[in-house]
């Protein structure tokens, strides 16, 4: 009932999103064998395709498999064929949408 009651939820969500983004950055480097890439250089706006990290369709499929294993999700085919893998942030949004709400992740 108090105005301050809703505030902790967004902070928790932001913290969880930060942890999720960190884990996705690690997965990108590990699953795609991007050794030598500084995780700190990857922010949510970092493009994955083209002039960004230069991922191709095979890399995206490898990333999908890694995401499905890590987070216990199933990425629908239409998501793979869309702009879902445009940036680190778009992948974070995908995982947030697909993973079980009660599960919390990992």
C-alpha positions in Angstrom: 0.0 0.0 0.0 2.9 2.4 0.6 4.3 4.2 -2.4 7.7 2.7 -1.7 6.5 -0.9 -1.9 6.8 -1.3 -5.7 10.4 0.2 -5.8 12.3 -2.9 -4.7 10.9 -5.1 -7.5 12.5 -3.0 -10.4 15.8 -3.0 -8.5 15.7 -6.8 -8.2 14.8 -7.1 -11.9 17.7 -4.8 -12.9 20.1 -6.8 -10.8 18.8 -10.1 -12.2 19.1 -8.6 -15.7 22.6 -7.6 -15.1 23.5 -11.1 -13.9 21.8 -12.5 -17.0 23.6 -10.1 -19.3 26.9 -11.1 -17.7 26.2 -14.8 -18.2 25.1 -14.3 -21.8 28.4 -12.4 -22.4 30.3 -15.3 -21.0 28.3 -17.8 -23.1 29.1 -15.8 -26.3 32.8 -16.0 -25.6 32.8 -19.6 -24.5 30.3 -21.2 -26.9 31.6 -19.3 -29.9 35.2 -19.6 -28.9 35.8 -15.9 -29.0 39.0 -16.2 -27.0 40.7 -12.9 -26.3 37.5 -10.9 -26.5 37.2 -8.6 -23.5 33.9 -9.2 -21.8 33.9 -5.6 -20.7 33.8 -4.5 -24.3 30.4 -6.2 -24.7 27.6 -4.0 -23.7 23.9 -4.4 -24.3 24.1 -2.5 -27.6 27.0 -4.5 -29.0 25.9 -5.8 -32.4 26.3 -9.5 -32.9 26.1 -9.7 -36.7 27.8 -7.8 -39.5 30.2 -5.1 -38.3 29.7 -6.0 -34.7 31.1 -9.3 -33.6 30.7 -10.6 -37.1 28.6 -13.7 -36.2 27.2 -15.7 -39.0 24.2 -18.1 -39.1 26.2 -21.0 -37.8 27.4 -18.9 -34.9 23.8 -17.9 -34.1 22.7 -21.6 -34.1 25.6 -22.5 -31.8 24.5 -19.7 -29.5 20.9 -20.9 -29.5 22.0 -24.4 -28.4 24.2 -22.8 -25.6 21.3 -20.6 -24.5 18.9 -23.6 -24.5 21.2 -25.7 -22.4 22.2 -23.0 -20.0 18.7 -21.6 -19.3 16.5 -24.6 -19.9 14.6 -22.8 -22.7 13.5 -23.6 -26.2 14.1 -20.9 -28.7 11.3 -21.0 -31.4 12.5 -21.2 -35.0 10.8 -17.9 -35.8 12.9 -16.2 -33.1 16.1 -17.5 -34.7 15.0 -16.1 -38.1 14.2 -12.6 -36.7 16.2 -9.6 -35.3 16.4 -11.4 -32.0 20.1 -11.9 -32.3 20.8 -8.3 -33.4 22.6 -7.4 -30.2 23.6 -8.6 -26.7 20.6 -6.8 -25.3 18.2 -8.4 -27.7 19.5 -11.8 -26.6 19.0 -10.9 -23.0 15.4 -9.9 -23.8 14.8 -13.2 -25.5 16.0 -15.2 -22.5 14.1 -13.1 -20.1 10.9 -13.7 -22.2 11.5 -17.5 -22.5 12.8 -18.7 -19.2 10.3 -19.7 -16.5 9.4 -16.8 -14.3 9.6 -18.8 -11.1 12.9 -20.4 -12.0 15.0 -17.3 -11.7 17.6 -18.6 -14.3 20.9 -20.7 -14.5 
